[in-house]
Amino acid sequence: MFKGTGIALITPFNEDKSVDFVALERIVNHVIEGGADFLVALGTTSEAPTLTTEEKKQVVNTILKTNAKRLPVLLGMGGNNTQAVIDQIHAQDFTGIDGILSVVPFYNKPNQRGMKAHFEAIADASPVPVVLYNVPGRVGVNLQAATCVELAKHPNIVAVKEASGNLMQIMEILRDKPANFDVISGDDGITQPMMALGAQGVISVAANAYIKPFAQMMKAMREGCHDEALKLHYRMLRMNQLIFADGNPAGIKCLMSIMGLCKNVLRLPLVPASEAVQKEIENEYNNNLK
């Protein structure tokens, strides 16, 4: 279900910092029409920590309504208080939601046994499949390959979004995992190499904007057209670097504002990309991706 090109949807804002629901509808249609395979609501890229509970509900409802069951939807549901996540799961209406994306607990830095127990409790509580999310750069700890493979044996844990950037670790997971467990890239810039190693998809920030070449690359990799995929990989490589140069989602919102998809507005503590980075993004878009 969560194979191919997944989109870590941004939350667009108006100039007054309110949620721009019209732009959100536009973005959902843009990525679906461009070739996306599934959507991710309330992931890191959505600036979810800055949204109120009511705004989160409205964002999810807008995504589900606009999607109209065209693509599978993953909902971000994670945290560093296991019971609070379970309570959130019990309170959630899962109509139209096909799975949850749950990040490794942040700040309190659990060990491997703690991570395993945390995710098993979440998977036991969830009525929909669970995708693990390993992103050491954000949470401060790493879900090791051996722990991931152990968690993969749980019947309700179906995949991992791997954003460690550690190809050796990723290869160990791919080598040892059960056949029915998928590895999904969490790094746009190394998605093509990960697919070559055996990954089944990506949850992409970049594809919010340049969905067509990204989806074409993913399709080419899945069909064994490696030369075509490699050309697209290198065509996007510079932009894949630039959109993260000043933080996420600052870079992608800058690009999407240039494309007329949303306004270049973020909520504190995040701020827009610097003028220098914005200029580089605009130049790269005009020269290679427009």
Secondary structure, 3 states (H helix, E strand, C coil): CCCEEEEECCCCECCCCCECHHHHHHHHHHHHHHCCCEEEECCHHHCHHHCCHHHHHHHHHHHHHHHCCCCCEEEECCCCCHHHHHHHHHHCCCCCCCEEEEECCCCCCCCHHHHHHHHHHHHHHCCCCEEEEECHHHHCCCCCHHHHHHHCCCCCEEEEEECCCCHHHHHHHHHHCCCCCEEEECCHHHHHHHHHHCCCEEEECHHHCCHHHHHHHHHHHHCCCHHHHHHHHHHHHHHHHHCCCCCCCHHHHHHHHHCCCCCCCCCCCCCCCCHHHHHHHHHHHHHHHC
